Amino acid sequence: MFDFLYQSGWGAFVAMLFFQLPFLVVFLYVVYRKAFTDPSPSDIDDKRISRLDVLWLTVTIVLFTGVNLASVGYMPTILTAEATSSEIDIQDIDVTAQSWSYAISERQLLVGRPVRFLVKSADTVHGFAVYHPDGRILFTLMMIPGMQESSIIHTFTEPGEYKVRCLEYCGVAHHLMQDKLIVATSDD
């Protein structure tokens, strides 16, 4: 139900409008009313909060909390924890980034089988972004040399050729730093 909101740029734009448009309307109403309808100083006690203020603040907090709680299930750390706690066999893939290329231990993956990507950098800061065949970014990791390897567990749900690209500028040939993963069904 919430996939549209959390897995596309348009969903994020709609969510932003959902929060910002009501605030803009109330802000413009208050400014208009104070500037043109009643420009005199307010006679309301500053220490008193009106019912409208309490209602507005309550609605805002409830909506903000609700949207954030609904998004928890889409966080990579939650998806990783769910995959780790299951009894399913997780395929480990080692990825080392160095001088505009990736050394990936296995490029053939299966639909429905969780994959743990263990990524590290040998020389400079690199990114590891995996793109769905339709162009969406599925996830991205940053690799910093000298740091412990980063990891994420992802389960591919559709077969296809998934592009891997570096999203951290890593030097003059950064644009050439790409690879691919082939995801197939177990029948292929």
HELIX and SHEET records of a PDB file:
HELIX    1   1 ASP A    3  TYR A    6  1                                   4    
HELIX    2   2 GLY A    9  TYR A   32  1                                  24    
HELIX    3   3 ARG A   33  THR A   37  3                                   5    
HELIX    4   4 ARG A   51  SER A   71  1                                  21    
HELIX    5   5 VAL A   72  TYR A   74  5                                   3    
HELIX    6   6 PRO A   76  SER A   85  1                                  10    
HELIX    7   7 HIS A  174  LEU A  176  5                                   3    
SHEET    1   A 4 SER A 101  ILE A 104  0                                        
SHEET    2   A 4 GLN A  91  GLN A  98 -1                                        
SHEET    3   A 4 PRO A 114  SER A 121  1                                        
SHEET    4   A 4 SER A 150  THR A 155 -1                                        
SHEET    1   B 5 GLN A 108  LEU A 110  0                                        
SHEET    2   B 5 GLN A 178  ALA A 184  1                                        
SHEET    3   B 5 GLY A 160  ARG A 165 -1                                        
SHEET    4   B 5 HIS A 126  TYR A 131 -1                                        
SHEET    5   B 5 ILE A 137  MET A 143 -1                                        
END                                                                             
